[in-house]
Amino acid sequence: MSTNYKFHNQEGLYFITFSTVRWIDVFTRRIYKDIIVDSLNYCIANKGLELFAWVIMSNHVHLIARTNDKPLSTIIRDIKRHTSKQLLKAIEENTQESRKDWLLYLFNRAGEYNPNNEYYQFWQQDNHPIELWTNDVMDQKLNYIHDNPVTAGWLDLPEHYLYSSARSYAGEQGLINISLLV
C-alpha cells in the first residue's frame, strides 16, 4: 500500500481533496453544498478542526486544514460519513431532483462493489492529503483552491463564488469562519 498520501504528521497543515464516486456532479444545488458547509462548521466548533481554505466544486471538495485535537484523518472520515448519509437523504427527499433515480443508482452500484458499505457509497475512499511544508506550497494550494471556480468558468473573480473561502481572503464575510493563512 502506498504511503505517499497519508496523514503522517498529526500537527501538520494539509491540502485535502475528497471526491464523489465516479466524479458524479452532485453539488449543483445549494441544498447539497449547504450540507458540506454545515458539517465543516460543526467540526470547527466541536471537533477541533482548524480550516484555512476550502471550496466546494460540482464533484469534489478541497480543504487546507489541520487539527487541534483529534487526528485529522478521523475528522475527515467523520465528515465524509456524516455528509454521505445527509446527502443521500437529501437526494431521496428532494422532489425537485430530476436526477434522483440516476444518482441513487450510481451510488448504489458503487456501494455494491465495496464490502465496507451496506447500500451506497457516496465519496471515494481516499482523501489525497498533501502536507504543506513551505510557504510557496501553501500559497500555490491556496491559489489553486480559490481559482478552481474561475478555471471551471463559473465566474470571473474567486471572491464572487459563495462556496469558497476566497470571500474571507477578500475581506468579506464567508459561510465558514476560517483562520487566514498569513
C-alpha positions in Angstrom: 0.0 0.0 0.0 1.3 3.5 -0.9 2.4 5.8 1.9 2.6 8.9 -0.2 -0.9 10.2 0.6 -1.4 9.7 4.3 -1.7 11.9 7.3 1.8 11.3 8.7 2.3 14.4 10.8 -0.7 14.9 13.2 0.2 18.5 13.8 0.8 19.2 10.1 -1.1 21.5 7.8 -2.7 19.6 4.9 -4.2 20.2 1.5 -7.0 17.6 1.3 -9.3 16.6 -1.6 -12.2 14.3 -1.4 -14.4 13.5 -4.4 -17.7 11.8 -5.2 -17.5 8.3 -6.6 -17.1 8.3 -10.4 -16.7 12.1 -10.1 -20.5 12.5 -10.2 -21.6 16.1 -10.3 -23.8 16.3 -7.2 -23.0 19.7 -5.9 -25.0 21.6 -8.5 -27.7 22.6 -6.0 -27.3 24.8 -2.9 -29.1 22.3 -0.7 -26.3 19.8 -1.2 -23.5 22.3 -0.8 -25.0 23.6 2.4 -24.7 20.1 4.0 -21.0 20.3 3.5 -20.8 23.8 4.9 -22.8 22.8 8.0 -20.6 19.8 8.6 -17.4 21.8 8.3 -18.8 24.5 10.7 -19.8 21.7 13.1 -16.3 20.2 13.0 -14.7 23.6 13.6 -16.9 24.2 16.6 -16.9 20.7 18.1 -14.1 18.5 16.9 -11.0 20.8 16.8 -10.9 21.3 13.0 -8.9 24.4 12.0 -9.8 25.3 8.5 -7.7 27.8 6.4 -9.2 27.4 3.0 -12.0 25.5 1.3 -14.0 25.2 -1.9 -16.9 23.0 -3.0 -16.9 22.1 -6.7 -19.5 20.1 -8.5 -18.0 16.8 -7.6 -15.2 17.4 -5.1 -14.1 19.4 -2.1 -10.7 20.9 -1.4 -9.6 22.0 2.1 -6.5 23.3 3.7 -6.8 22.2 7.3 -5.2 20.9 10.5 -6.5 19.8 13.8 -6.1 20.9 17.4 -7.4 17.8 19.0 -8.4 14.5 17.2 -6.4 13.1 14.3 -7.2 14.9 11.1 -7.9 11.6 9.4 -10.6 10.9 12.0 -12.3 14.3 11.4 -12.2 13.9 7.6 -13.6 10.3 8.0 -16.4 11.7 10.2 -17.2 14.5 7.7 -17.4 12.0 4.9 -19.5 9.5 6.9 -22.0 12.2 8.1 -22.3 14.1 4.8 -22.8 11.0 2.8 -25.8 10.0 4.9 -27.2 13.5 4.8 -26.6 14.0 1.1 -28.2 10.7 0.2 -31.2 11.5 2.3 -31.5 15.0 0.7 -31.3 13.5 -2.7 -34.0 10.9 -1.8 -36.3 13.6 -0.3 -35.7 16.3 -2.9 -38.9 16.4 -5.1 -37.1 18.9 -7.4 -34.2 16.5 -8.1 -34.7 15.3 -11.7 -31.6 13.1 -11.4 -32.7 11.3 -8.3 -33.1 7.8 -9.7 -29.8 8.1 -11.7 -27.8 9.4 -8.8 -29.1 6.8 -6.4 -28.4 4.1 -8.9 -24.8 5.2 -9.4 -24.2 5.5 -5.6 -25.8 2.1 -5.1 -23.7 0.4 -7.8 -20.5 1.9 -6.2 -21.6 0.6 -2.8 -22.2 -2.9 -4.2 -18.5 -3.1 -5.1 -17.2 -2.0 -1.8 -17.6 -4.5 1.1 -17.3 -1.6 3.6 -20.8 -0.3 2.6 -24.2 -1.7 3.2 -26.0 0.0 0.3 -24.4 3.2 -1.1 -21.0 4.7 -1.5 -21.0 8.5 -1.9 -17.4 9.5 -1.5 -14.3 7.9 -3.0 -12.4 6.3 -0.2 -9.2 8.3 -0.4 -8.6 11.9 0.7 -5.4 12.6 -1.1 -3.8 14.6 1.8 -0.6 16.5 1.0 1.3 18.1 3.8 2.1 21.7 3.2 5.8 22.2 4.2 6.7 25.6 2.7 5.1 29.0 2.3 5.4 28.6 -1.5 3.5 25.3 -1.5 0.8 26.9 0.8 0.4 29.8 -1.5 0.2 27.6 -4.5 -2.5 25.4 -3.0 -4.4 28.4 -1.6 -4.5 30.0 -5.1 -5.4 26.7 -6.6 -8.4 26.3 -4.3 -9.7 29.8 -4.9 -9.1 29.8 -8.6 -10.9 26.5 -9.1 -14.4 28.0 -9.8 -12.8 30.6 -12.1 -10.9 27.9 -14.0 -14.2 26.0 -14.3 -15.7 29.1 -16.0 -18.3 29.7 -13.4 -17.3 33.3 -12.7 -14.6 35.9 -13.2 -13.4 36.5 -9.7 -12.8 33.9 -7.0 -14.4 36.0 -4.3 -17.7 36.0 -6.2 -18.1 32.3 -5.5 -20.2 31.8 -2.4 -18.9 28.3 -1.6 -15.3 29.1 -1.1 -13.0 30.8 1.4 -12.0 33.3 -1.3 -14.5 35.7 0.2 -12.8 35.6 3.5 -9.4 36.3 2.0 -11.0 39.3 0.1 -12.2 40.8 3.4 -15.8 39.7 3.0 -17.9 37.5 5.3 -17.9 33.9 4.1 -20.1 31.0 5.0 -17.4 29.5 7.3 -15.3 31.3 9.9 -11.8 30.2 8.9 -8.3 31.0 10.1 -6.4 33.0 7.5 -3.0 31.8 6.3 -0.6 34.7 6.9 
